[in-house]
Amino acid sequence: MKTTFLKPGDTAPDFTAVDQDGVEFSLSEYQGRAVVLYFYPKDNTTGCTEEACSLRDGYTELKQLGLDVIGVSPDSTRSHRSFIQKHSLPFRLAADTDHRIAELYGVWAEKSMYGKTYMGIVRTTFIINGDRKITHVFDKVNTKAHAMQILEELKKTL
């Protein structure tokens, strides 16, 4: 399902969010650093846990390439804190409870499950360079091997 309107070459929209510790931060604080900005539907669900653990397991390699990782979902700071503790996640999770960030990035969309339609996050990852330009968009995320998916794609362009 391809719904994002942002594409490589676009400027990543700045946003301000609160992380798992209640600390407010902005994407603009990462100026000069590359970021893996990944949107996922819900803490502690199977696919989202697989994706987060894949990024955790590949975190050292991502950091070696100069990438910071930020996860975004509509969950609360409390839920994010629990998710991080339960799975030893070494990166920041943004609480997008009003889905404002997801809307900025075009990943808040109508979805359907079991014949019911609802609004939710379409799992998508953006790689953003130090100048806030989007270099890659992953809209077909391999949750079990997402870190490798990112690393393999980035190694093609290095």
Steps between C-alpha positions, in 0.01 A plus 500: 500500500672816380346812650788729585523821305859566610773362277878501474623854440222662704582696814394309809239701692624622837297400801510524875407196706532352846705183545462205738652702785275802449785696342394736222716491188488613139628343180693825441720408800644224281628751241830372362417140598320233302183348644301182453146623569271203516124504547331196648142429610520380862740409779521132601321358197667221307613688188595815688702304755679312220582829328622671818714199596648486150599867531636431849708209370635709210539816706880482528538472123251781441688722746830412327347645182413814695127433535284583800174304536165649600181296514158665478161354593175629651580329832551694824833579663417242767438230238825595323697484827365151569570388140860626523559331837343171396708471181817696599456750217794743478319775307241770553127446444273799432146504637285620210170466687322753278662346183615848395847374400356204311275739309797727416679201349192367320489170689170550686250332273186293478569133560278197520504182702235230518269708282517808722666822392685727740771764499850394597870515426625341180833344596761713322865594555673814380877546486577869545846645441671770704349772280148369576458357150325166468737257327299176526141397568415144602129435460540122476663435835639157580425509873724205592802635310439874475848604617658277233253634243616855581870410514490314168330794329741754648805295405389526135539878519824521701 
